[in-house]
């Protein structure tokens, strides 16, 4: 199997276009067309991780966090980032990161956290907007089935848990073929009226090119009339953080004790207890303080994440409890998630999971 087969599948679930602007997900080091000996999955990519890959004969490391966030102007080994990249290149090991695009995936990092917490009805806390588009195309009634099938196969028409969603309306189309035209119906030089349907489907922005190519290949007309335009709808199936409910209300201290066990936390930094039960839980893996307003607006009883700064704890304002469980701790199940995704797709494939704890934060 080539490396590109693996990365292409991951990007079909968590497209690179859905990563945050500051991020650097994707293939950072390596030739995508090289054969893959095996994969090592980790949360971070460090020199020790590359050494582990060498020992386990893995020539592809898939990490959650990119080893390179900013551009490298020199590669002389002056810091751990440069040394890691140099070591990977010398040993012909490809480095791939799947970071905020996996965070924003409906069944990604935060969904996995929700499973660990036993949350019901998990849903995106801060849905994205601006990434959905509407495609409208006109075609003969007799060809509507083949055109819709082509659109659906290319990924158009997905709305949440439903696929092959479309709407069509009937009308009369008219056209006059020129002398150099090769019309599917009608006569050159004469106006022709044709019973047509207008097919409308939603598409995710990253699929636009593939959907249009499939449309053009399936459509019978020499010149295809279609429109693509952005819509302002939020995409409730992609975005940052999640929110959901516990099966039963829990005492604040009892719930935090459970969280501490599930994530193997040495400590949990939290705001004062409000002496009310926990039922609605919001969370975000990694550094999620930016989602506190969303958690408050959706009436969460507690917000779980990592990397809260001192002054940000004041922003709870007794509306909810903030629980900072640590960056590494909140994202540790991402390794299992990536493993599950790969094994589900590639049945005979057995990735290696790192045995190294890369958490740089220690407690005394």
Secondary structure, DSSP 8 states (H G I E B T S, - for coil): -BHHHHHHHHHHHS-GGGS-TT---EEEES-TTSB---EEEESS--HHHHHHHHHTT-SEEEESS-S-SS--S--SSSSHHHHHHHHHHHTT-EEEE--HHHHSBTTSHHHHHHHHHT-EEEEEEEEEES-EEEEEEEEEGGGHHHHHHHHHHTT-S-BTTB-S--EEEEEEEEEE--TT---SSS-TTSEEEEEEEEEEEEEEGGGHHHHHHHHHHH--SSS--EEEEE---EEEEEEEEEEEEEEEEE-HHHHHHHHHHHTT-S--EE----SS-EEEEEEEEEE-GGGHHHHHHTT-SEEEEE---GGGGGGGTTSSEEEE--HHHHHTTHHHHHHHHHHHHSTT---EE-----------
